[in-house]
Each structure stands twice: as C-alpha cells, then as structure tokens.
C-alpha cells in the first residue's frame, strides 16, 4: 500500500552554491514544520549558522569541496528518513497552494517522480480532470521522488552539473515507472541557483559542464559514436566562434566558447567532469 504524502512524510533537499541571494526566499516559501536539508557546496559556515538560527526543522551540511548537483542531492537524500523527498533549487519558490495541490493529486496516483508546473510553462501542457499529465521527464529544479521506487540508486554522480535529472528520468522510465507533472504552479527564477548570471567564473562553469554532460549523456545511453554525432555541431561551432571572437577581440565571448570546446574535448577523451568554479586546480 502506498504511503500517504503529507508534511510529516516528505523532506526538502536543497543544494546551494553561492546562493545567499536566493535561498532565503526559497525557505520562506516552505512550511515551518516540514523537514529541510540544505547541502552547502560553497562551505559557507556563516550561512549554515544563519539558516539554522532562522528556520525550524532544518539541517545544513557544509561540504569541504563542491560536490556538484547530483552528488550533493544524493547526500541530502541519504540524510532523509521520509518516504518522499522534494528536490528543490534555491532559486525556486512554492506558491501558497503548491504543496496542498500536489498532495491532493499525488495521493491518488502511483508514481516514481512528480513535479509542479513552472509558471512560465502553463500553456505547454494539457492536463486531465485530475490536473495531472504523464511526461517523459521533469526539470530538476523541483521534483518529488518516491524513494522506494529507486532502490537507493538516485542521481548519477558522474554528472557534475546539467542533465542529471534527465538521466534519472530516463533510467526510471526504462524500469516502466511513472513520471507525473501536476497542474499547480511553482515560481522558478532560473539561472541563479548557483551564482549570479553576470559572474564570468560561473558562466565558464555552466558552459564547460553543459558540453561535458551533453556528450556523456548521449554516450551513456546510445554509445560513443552517437555522442560524437550529437555534439559535433557544437564542436564545430565552438571552433568557429573562438576564431571569430579572436578577430573581433571580444574576450569574454571567446572565453565562453573556449570553455565549451574544452568541456567537449574532456568528455570525448572519456575523462571525468573536472572543472570546478573558483578552484585554483583548473
């Protein structure tokens, strides 16, 4: 018999990295009585102290090094003792009725992964009378996992950033499990879950990891040569853009496409995802 989803049976897992500008709004949108697990990837002891002082039912774990999104979420899941976990980005906020609507809808369904609807995507889906629709994947900024369906195999920790939730959804679908989108809104700012949009170091990291993960995902599920074919346009474009921005002397754009090229080359060579923002070892 399926365990009922309610506040006492769900934990929020939130991974932060230089998220001081967004995490408070996120936590303020959650019920005080619900369990909150924060994995602080930038090792900010001051933030940990402040969060645990201001909020009830919260545990903030400091990571000595940046674990990445998937591995940090796995760590948070391992610290939960509820049947369900709600993976939530620090730049996302629940609206007043989000949780209530989710519980009403999901307590009538058998599912492995579920998610609320991004307010920016309201017109992209068609829902049934129960306000749900089955989907192939949901976005990783807000997703509920029915833990017993995963047999302790959650995010692939080879992904440092990007596509880890798409990989998780694909693997659970391969087990003939169900993924549900619920027609209740959640607000997601986007692009602020790990640093500011205008932070060049974070932009370098995003571009490096996007390309590394894109090839790794394709290679993992369809083989090495499919991965090459899938990412070859990105490889060629990166080279052309590097040359173009060298000629036009646009240093920042040149750096961005250089990072894309380097991420792809690293992935092509079957080496791990090694780039870490703000690390002297890069």
Helices and strands as residue ranges (DSSP letters): G 7-9, E 10-16, H 23-28, E 35-40, H 45-54, E 58-62, H 69-78, E 84-88, E 92-94, H 98-106, E 113-118, G 119-121, E 132-134, E 142-146, G 147-149, H 164-174, E 179-188, H 200-222, H 224-247, H 251-268
